[in-house]
Amino acid sequence: MAMFNGLYGLFSSDLAIDLGTSNTRIFVRGKGIVVNEPSVVAVRTGPGGKREIVAVGREAKDMLGRTPDQISAIRPVKDGVIADFDGTAEMLRHFIQKAIGKSMLVKPRIIIAVPVGVTEVEKRAVKESAESASAREVYLIEEPMAAAIGAGMPITEPSGNMIVDVGGGTCEVAVISLGGIVYNRSVRVGGDKMDVAIVNHIKKRYSLLIGERTAEQIKIRIGSAYPDDDLLTMEVKGRDLVAGVPKTIECNSDEIREAMAEPINAFTEAVRIGLERTPPELASDIVDRGIILSGGGSMLRNFDVLLRKETGLPVFHSEEPISGTVIGAGMALEKIDLLQQVAMSN
């Protein structure tokens, strides 16, 4: 049997997948990250409601807000969970084929990072999506656990490690010790909610309608979680809701920060509650080690400064905040003893 498994390892390309609300990343053992694309699928609806996938990933994201009536660009993963099973399965199949090619000698083992609060139904949907996309075995790992492994945190030691993982759809706060999650809190608020808040602010204040992609660009270029000395400005183009014609306005970083106050407060509240509910012995470890930030949402300017002010604790970004989760899942897949310790039970 050991020889049989060894042959499997020679001919299969094991994969780690971070199935994110905003982006899907795939890590191939021995190669690193080979796929990093938006979690978007473009679907054409034909006669009788029959659906046909016309584009996946970056090509599909470019179609957001620009499609004719019969084609719609959708995000099959919402708030960190599968909202469209068929769309997710097709997207996974496309990305897996892109990662390892169509001529697979042996079906791959796959580990997928999922939010902590995922239900049994959602777990089954994720596993079935991967199985229908040609997986031999499917393991699930909690996102903060994978992010902690990717950040190089000593998760198997008897000490408290706090990680805050902010993705597109969720914010995960977890305290990890002895290879397990001692405390976790998952709030379904992430980078996408910040984009929505910006869209609503521009609409309300300037009577200007902008799309999700424009809002994301505003967040990246001038968004911040805590004020600093520089007031940044940006020209924003959209459609005037009064006149109905294209229009350009100028907004600044202060008003964008105020617009994003609600989702930002949700992040800080989740961290505060997490610290309150951490066992005292582990809390003392966190005072020494600090809080590690991971995920694309944590890259918001001055987010670390805000958490430092709110908690009084040291706050650091992981070395690979954006791709740390998929790297950590890949590291777990390479070490069978670690995988057995951290993989979620079926």
C-alpha positions in Angstrom: 0.0 0.0 0.0 2.9 2.4 0.9 4.4 1.7 -2.5 1.1 2.3 -4.2 0.7 5.7 -2.4 4.3 6.5 -3.4 3.5 5.9 -7.0 0.5 8.1 -6.7 2.7 10.9 -5.3 5.1 10.6 -8.3 2.3 10.9 -11.0 -0.2 13.3 -9.3 0.1 17.0 -8.8 -1.3 17.7 -5.3 -3.1 21.1 -5.0 -3.9 23.6 -2.3 -6.8 25.9 -3.1 -7.8 29.2 -1.5 -11.4 29.4 -2.7 -11.9 33.1 -1.9 -14.9 35.4 -2.5 -12.8 37.7 -4.5 -9.9 35.6 -5.8 -9.1 31.9 -6.2 -5.4 30.9 -5.7 -4.0 27.4 -6.5 -0.7 26.2 -5.1 0.9 23.1 -6.8 3.3 21.0 -4.8 6.8 21.6 -6.1 5.8 24.6 -8.3 4.3 27.2 -6.0 1.3 29.4 -6.8 0.3 28.8 -10.4 -3.2 30.3 -10.5 -4.3 33.6 -9.0 -7.5 34.8 -10.7 -10.8 36.5 -9.7 -13.6 34.2 -8.5 -15.9 35.3 -11.3 -17.8 33.2 -13.9 -19.6 34.7 -17.0 -22.7 32.7 -17.9 -24.9 32.8 -21.0 -28.5 31.9 -20.4 -30.0 30.2 -23.5 -33.6 29.0 -24.4 -35.4 27.2 -21.6 -33.0 28.7 -19.0 -30.1 26.4 -20.0 -26.8 27.9 -18.8 -23.4 27.9 -20.6 -20.1 29.1 -19.1 -18.5 31.5 -21.5 -15.6 32.9 -19.4 -13.9 32.2 -16.1 -11.5 34.3 -13.9 -9.9 37.5 -15.1 -11.6 37.4 -18.5 -15.0 37.1 -16.7 -14.2 39.9 -14.2 -13.5 42.2 -17.2 -17.1 41.6 -18.2 -18.6 42.7 -14.8 -21.1 45.5 -15.5 -20.4 45.3 -19.3 -22.4 42.3 -20.5 -25.4 42.1 -22.8 -28.7 40.8 -21.4 -28.2 37.1 -22.2 -24.7 37.1 -20.5 -24.2 37.7 -16.8 -21.0 37.8 -14.8 -21.5 36.2 -11.4 -19.5 35.5 -8.3 -20.3 31.9 -7.4 -18.7 32.3 -3.9 -20.4 34.9 -1.7 -19.3 35.8 1.9 -16.8 32.9 1.8 -19.3 30.2 1.0 -20.6 28.6 -2.2 -23.7 30.4 -3.5 -23.8 28.8 -6.9 -22.8 25.1 -6.9 -22.6 24.6 -10.7 -20.7 27.8 -11.2 -18.2 26.9 -8.5 -17.7 23.4 -9.8 -17.1 24.7 -13.4 -14.8 27.5 -12.1 -12.7 24.9 -10.0 -12.5 22.5 -13.0 -11.2 25.4 -15.2 -8.6 26.5 -12.7 -7.5 23.0 -11.9 -7.0 22.2 -15.5 -5.1 25.4 -15.9 -2.9 24.5 -12.9 -1.9 21.0 -13.9 -3.1 20.5 -17.5 -5.7 18.2 -19.0 -3.5 15.2 -19.3 -3.6 14.0 -15.7 -2.1 10.6 -15.2 -3.5 10.4 -11.6 -6.2 12.5 -10.1 -4.8 15.0 -7.6 -5.2 15.2 -3.8 -6.7 18.6 -3.0 -6.8 20.7 0.2 -9.2 23.6 0.3 -9.2 26.5 2.8 -12.7 27.4 4.0 -14.1 29.9 6.6 -14.3 28.7 10.2 -18.1 29.0 10.5 -18.8 26.8 7.5 -21.8 24.5 7.9 -22.0 20.8 7.1 -24.0 21.6 4.0 -21.5 24.1 2.9 -18.6 21.7 3.6 -20.3 19.1 1.5 -20.8 21.6 -1.3 -17.1 22.5 -1.4 -16.0 18.9 -1.3 -18.4 17.8 -4.1 -17.3 20.8 -6.2 -13.7 19.6 -6.0 -14.6 16.0 -6.5 -16.6 16.8 -9.6 -13.5 18.7 -10.8 -11.4 15.5 -10.8 -10.0 15.3 -7.2 -8.9 12.0 -5.8 -9.1 13.0 -2.2 -10.4 16.3 -0.7 -9.3 17.8 2.6 -10.7 21.0 4.1 -8.7 23.3 6.4 -9.9 26.4 8.2 -8.7 29.6 6.6 -7.1 31.1 9.8 -5.3 27.8 10.4 -3.9 27.8 6.9 -3.0 31.5 7.1 -1.2 30.9 10.4 0.9 28.0 8.9 1.7 30.3 5.9 2.8 33.1 8.3 5.2 30.7 10.0 3.4 30.9 13.4 4.4 28.1 15.8 0.9 26.6 15.8 1.8 23.2 17.2 3.4 24.7 20.4 1.4 25.1 23.6 1.2 28.9 23.2 -1.4 31.4 22.1 -1.2 32.7 18.5 -3.8 35.2 17.3 -4.4 35.7 13.6 -6.8 38.1 11.9 -7.5 37.0 8.3 -9.5 39.6 6.3 -10.6 38.3 2.9 -13.1 39.5 0.3 -16.2 38.0 2.0 -15.2 37.2 5.6 -13.0 38.4 8.5 -11.7 35.5 10.6 -10.3 36.0 14.1 -8.7 32.9 15.6 -6.5 32.0 18.6 -4.4 28.9 17.8 -2.6 26.6 20.2 -1.3 23.0 20.0 -2.4 22.6 16.4 -6.0 23.5 17.1 -8.3 26.5 17.1 -9.0 27.5 20.7 -11.2 30.4 19.9 -12.6 31.6 16.6 -15.0 34.3 15.4 -16.0 34.6 11.7 -17.9 37.7 10.6 -19.2 37.8 7.0 -17.8 41.2 6.4 -14.7 41.7 4.2 -13.2 43.7 1.5 -16.3 43.5 -0.7 -18.4 45.2 2.0 -15.9 48.1 1.9 -16.5 48.4 -1.9 -20.3 48.4 -1.4 -19.9 51.2 1.3 -17.9 53.3 -1.2 -20.5 52.8 -4.0 -23.3 53.9 -1.6 -21.3 56.9 -0.4 -20.5 58.2 -3.9 -24.2 57.6 -4.9 -25.6 59.5 -1.9 -23.1 62.4 -1.7 -22.5 63.0 -5.4 -25.5 61.4 -7.1 -23.0 59.5 -9.1 -23.3 55.8 -9.9 -20.1 53.8 -10.0 -19.3 50.1 -10.4 -17.7 47.6 -8.1 -14.3 47.7 -9.9 -14.1 51.5 -9.6 -15.0 51.3 -5.9 -12.2 48.7 -5.4 -9.7 51.0 -7.2 -10.8 53.9 -4.9 -10.3 51.7 -1.8 -6.8 50.6 -3.0 -5.6 54.0 -4.0 -6.9 56.3 -1.3 -8.7 54.1 1.2 -7.4 54.0 4.8 -8.5 52.7 8.2 -6.8 55.4 10.3 -6.1 59.1 9.5 -2.5 60.2 8.7 -0.8 63.4 7.6 -1.5 63.0 3.9 -4.9 63.8 2.4 -5.1 61.9 -0.8 -7.5 62.7 -3.6 -8.7 60.9 -6.7 -10.8 61.6 -9.8 -13.8 59.3 -10.0 -15.8 58.7 -13.2 -19.4 57.4 -13.3 -22.9 58.1 -14.4 -24.7 61.2 -13.1 -28.0 60.0 -11.6 -29.7 63.4 -12.2 -28.6 64.2 -15.7 -28.0 60.6 -16.8 -24.7 61.4 -18.5 -21.1 60.4 -17.6 -19.5 62.7 -15.1 -16.2 63.1 -13.1 -15.9 64.1 -9.5 -13.1 64.3 -7.0 -13.1 62.6 -3.6 -10.6 62.4 -0.8 -9.2 59.8 1.6 -11.0 61.3 4.7 -14.5 60.9 3.2 -13.7 57.4 1.9 -12.5 56.3 5.4 -15.7 57.7 6.9 -17.7 55.8 4.2 -16.0 52.5 5.2 -16.5 53.0 8.9 -19.1 50.3 9.4 -17.2 47.4 7.9 -13.9 48.6 9.6 -15.7 48.8 12.9 -17.0 45.2 12.4 -13.3 44.1 12.0 -12.1 45.8 15.2 -15.1 44.6 17.2 -14.4 41.0 16.1 -10.8 41.4 17.3 -11.9 43.0 20.6 -14.4 40.2 21.4 -11.7 37.7 20.4 -9.3 39.1 23.0 -12.0 39.3 25.7 -12.8 35.6 25.2 -9.3 34.2 25.0 -8.2 32.1 28.0 -5.9 34.1 30.3 -2.8 31.9 29.8 -3.1 32.3 26.0 -3.9 36.0 26.3 -0.6 36.6 28.0 1.2 34.9 25.1 -0.6 37.2 22.7 0.6 40.3 24.6 4.2 39.0 24.0 3.7 37.8 20.4 1.2 40.3 19.1 -1.5 39.9 16.5 -0.7 38.7 13.0 -2.7 40.2 10.0 -3.3 38.2 6.9 -5.6 38.4 3.8 -6.0 41.1 1.1 -8.4 43.1 3.2 -5.8 43.6 5.9 -3.6 45.5 3.3 -5.9 48.5 3.7 -3.6 51.4 4.6 -3.2 52.0 8.3 -5.3 48.9 9.3 -2.4 47.7 11.5 -2.2 51.2 13.1 -5.9 51.2 13.9 -5.7 47.8 15.6 -2.6 48.9 17.5 -4.5 51.9 18.8 -7.6 49.9 19.6 -5.9 47.0 21.4 -2.6 48.4 22.7 -0.9 45.2 21.4 1.8 44.8 18.8 0.3 44.2 15.3 2.2 42.8 12.3 1.5 41.8 8.8 2.5 38.2 7.8 5.2 38.0 5.2 2.7 36.9 2.5 -0.6 38.5 3.6 -2.3 38.0 0.2 -1.2 34.5 -0.6 -0.3 33.2 2.9 -3.5 31.1 3.2 -2.9 29.0 0.1 0.8 28.7 0.9 -0.1 27.5 4.4 -2.6 25.0 3.0 0.1 23.7 0.6 2.6 23.3 3.4 0.0 21.2 5.3 -0.5 19.0 2.3 3.2 18.3 2.1 3.5 17.2 5.7 1.1 14.3 6.3 1.4 14.4 10.2 0.5 18.1 10.1 -2.3 17.5 7.7 -3.9 14.9 9.9 -3.7 17.3 12.8 -5.1 20.4 11.2 -7.6 19.1 8.5 -11.3 19.4 9.4 -13.2 16.2 10.2 -15.7 15.2 7.5 
